[in-house]
Amino acid sequence: MKKILVIFSLVILMGCSEFSHRRDTSQNIIFQNTIPKGEYNFNLISITYPNSYNEKLSFYQKFNETLKDLNDAQKEGINLLVDENMEKDLSSLFKSGWIDNEIIGMKNAEDLTDNDLIVLKTLNIATPENAGEIQKILNKQYYLLLNLTDNKEMYNSSYLYTELDKSLLMENLLIDRTLLIENLKKLKKNFVYCNPSNTLETIDSPIFISNNLASLPQELKNPIIFKNSNEFSGFKVLKNNLLIFVGDGKELFSTEDYKLSSHLYSLNSPTELKENLILSYSVGISRFLNWKRKEWKNTDMNTSLESKFSTWEAIN
């Protein structure tokens, strides 16, 4: 009777999901790109992102100069937190090379959309009186670019500006922008998106969730989820995700093969990036995106119930 009660109790306990605290095979995983067993730390880098165009220009200039001073190994360890505003500008940079309203100024006048024309109509400036509609648009585009670069006093309302004038005005910026995009593309694979609502088109990207979210939405399919925690550290295997705790909580989640940790660095400027990377070792999260649960197979018919229970995988 006692044996029956013991077995019954174990069966009930197996319905619980709190056994991923165990440092054994309870949440073991394997990586498709054969990552060696060991300890790995992921530094999440959050940099204050500006709102105004001119501040964005300064931000990316400093970012580009900082990235030039980093070697490939240091760049590989940058897991950059990307919020909605930064994501919008980065997507525009990768797609067109321009941000904000720069794209309206640099498009060919004939290629402007209705929305682009609405923006240009808000510019209350004089244009050559006898000029055609396309020429007036060209002048407004040039004025827009002058305004964005704090040179609007250079505008001449009687001058017939051309596409070449626009290109020459932005030539130096374009050279720097090309180098910036090349550097940013090296970081792109390790972008971590601050987006808990799962509205990202690419679910293969890792995301970061702050403390203000009490529980994780069950529909999230992102393979890696970072979450701030004052209580836990390490990582936990969920149904569809690896949940990596950010911080140094006292209660550690790990496995017999891997110990994964993460820390957040909040920077005011990209110029602070190099110092923090040198002071703290970090690896890129992109290496760890392709994972799966390690299958447990019982080849010994005489394995005890206790041994079987120790390899049971908790799924919460």
C-alpha angles and dihedrals in degrees: 000000000000091000090052091051091049093051091045091052092051092051090053092049091052088065090064122089103210097093095092086091087079117103095220135076094310093108104013118158139180130215123227093223092054102246110194117249114263147080123319131182126202116201111205110209117206116184122187106252119211128227105211122078096237091049089051090053089053091046094054093042090055091042092052093048090050093049090051089061095051124087123227093262091055092047089050089059096054111108098184119203109225119195126194096271095048091044091056093053095042091051089051092048093051092045103042109001092244138093137203113355093337088098091060091053095046099046118100107263091240091055098057117123125225090259090052091052091050089057091050092049089061089065105097100204136130120255131190107292099224095039122120123243094265091051092051089052090051091053092050091048090053092048089050091055091046090051093049090053094044093249102109091127087072092067116117112198093201096052121099103226121203139202087259091056090055092049093048091049092055098034097105092044090049092055092052091042092056091055090046093053091049090054094044092051088060088059097042096089089060098048112133112202122219093219120120095170094074094233091136114118092216108059090182088078120097118241136204125223122192128214094271091081111079097193137014120254107247094223095065110120099178107129093223127039122182117202132182113241135172091186106044137044133182120036142296131209113235128182096272104004148047107237109208115193116223114219139025104292116171097235108076126207114196143130138233089262107035141033111190121186135173138196133190124227115193110201130188094206139016088243089074091059099086096052094052094046092052093048096050130039116232140173129208115259093219090080090063102047097095106068139135138184117275108246115236115217123184109215095166114076089195095058109135122243089244091057092047090050093052090059096046111121117230111214107200 
